[in-house]
Amino acid sequence: MEINKIGNNAGVVWNVLNANGKMTEAKLKKETALASADFYTALGWLAREGKLSTIVETRCGKDCEYYTLNA
């Protein structure tokens, strides 16, 4: 996979999170409209750069995991 493509996809993910705040994996993947491999490499890019975090919240007795941008 081309490094520029991964960087561009990371920008897509970052922009969606920046516009919408914390999101579940399913919602974030749907909003970015990236293929699975592209989506997960973009997440890895952002995580490696320290720009992405996960938050686990318990709602109605169920753990829900969200992605969010670091401040």
NORWOFEN-V122104 format. One record per pair of residues at least 12 apart in sequence whose ideal C-beta (glycine too) atoms are under 10 Angstrom apart, sorted by the first residue. I is the first residue (numbers start at 1). J is the second residue. If there is no record, write none. Layout:
[[I/J] [I/J]]
This chain:
[[1/37] [1/38] [1/41] [3/45] [5/38] [5/41] [5/42] [6/37] [6/38] [6/41] [6/42] [6/44] [6/45] [7/41] [7/42] [7/45] [8/38] [8/42] [8/45] [9/32] [9/34] [9/35] [9/37] [9/38] [9/39] [9/40] [9/41] [9/42] [9/43] [9/45] [9/46] [10/38] [10/41] [10/42] [10/43] [10/44] [10/45] [10/46] [10/47] [10/48] [10/49] [10/51] [10/52] [11/42] [11/45] [11/46] [12/31] [12/32] [12/33] [12/34] [12/38] [12/39] [12/42] [13/28] [13/29] [13/31] [13/32] [13/34] [13/38] [13/39] [13/42] [13/43] [13/45] [13/46] [13/51] [13/52] [13/67] [13/69] [14/32] [14/42] [14/45] [14/46] [14/49] [14/51] [14/52] [14/69] [15/31] [15/32] [16/28] [16/29] [16/30] [16/31] [16/32] [16/33] [16/34] [16/67] [17/31] [17/32] [17/46] [17/51] [17/52] [17/66] [17/67] [17/68] [17/69] [18/69] [19/31] [20/68] [21/66] [21/68] [21/69] [22/53] [22/54] [22/55] [22/57] [22/64] [22/65] [22/66] [22/67] [22/68] [22/69] [23/66] [23/67] [23/68] [24/64] [24/65] [24/66] [24/67] [25/39] [25/40] [25/43] [25/54] [25/65] [25/66] [25/67] [27/66] [27/67] [28/42] [28/43] [28/66] [28/67] [28/68] [29/43] [29/67] [43/67] [46/67] [46/69] [46/70] [47/67] [47/70] [49/70] [50/70] [51/69] [51/70] [52/67] [52/68] [52/69] [52/70] [53/66] [53/67] [53/68] [53/69] [53/70] [53/71] [54/66] [54/67] [54/68] [55/67] [55/68]]
